[in-house]
Amino acid sequence: MIKIARDLWLNHQKKVRFVLVGVWNTIFGYLVFVTCDYLFERLFSPRYVAYISAAVLSNILAIINAYIFHKHITFQSTVRGRGILIEFARFFSTYLFSMILGLILLSFSVEALGIEPRLSAALLIPVTTIISYIGHARFSFKP
């Protein structure tokens, strides 16, 4: 009984840590996206080149940021040495799926639905958050 209660508490703590790190990374990634989109909008034409370029760059930077924080805070991974490369590859592949889906949905919502790119990116955050949590919990940092 005590072991079950302890396991439930540890599992709950991981979710809280995931949410806190996720909030930080979401803010970080979105601010990078908005900044890049603002700059790229002035540099690139047509418009989709700017917001897709901003989305790709901001995703890459957010993935690196997220890996560092999730590794050490959320999942408290103890993997060291060469194992970090394997762990990062699993982590990146989870985000790669989420990023590709996000790019498809971003393009669709902007081009087909006419939603402004910055608003569209904000509206897609819950979808990518759910996908990334499931992927990271079951694959990236699997003990």
C-alpha positions, 0 to 999 in steps of 0.5 A, a space after each residue: 500500500 505504501 509503495 503504491 502511494 509512493 509510486 502515485 506521488 512520484 508519477 504525479 510529481 513528474 506530471 507537474 514537472 512536465 507541465 512547468 517545464 512545458 510552460 517554460 518551453 512553450 513560452 520560449 518556443 513561441 517567443 522565438 517563433 514570433 520574433 523570427 516570424 516578425 523578422 522573416 516576414 520582412 525578409 522573405 516573400 511569399 508569406 508562407 516562407 517566412 512563417 514556415 522558416 520561423 516555425 522550423 528554426 523556433 522548433 529546433 531551438 525549442 527542442 534543444 531547450 526542452 531536452 535540457 530541461 526535461 532531461 534534468 528536471 522532468 524525467 531526471 534522466 541519469 544517462 551519461 556519456 554516449 547514451 546521451 546521443 541515443 537519448 537525444 535521438 529518441 527525444 528529437 524523433 518524438 519532437 520531430 513527429 510533433 514538429 512535422 504535424 505542427 507544420 502541416 497544421 500550421 500551413 493548413 490553418 493559415 492557407 486554408 482557414 485564413 488564420 494569421 500565422 502567430 495566432 495559428 501557432 498559439 492555437 496549435 500548442 495544446 495539440 503538440 503538448 499532448 503528443 509530446 508528453 505521450 511520446 516523451 513519457 513512453 519513448 524518449 526517457 523510458 527507464 
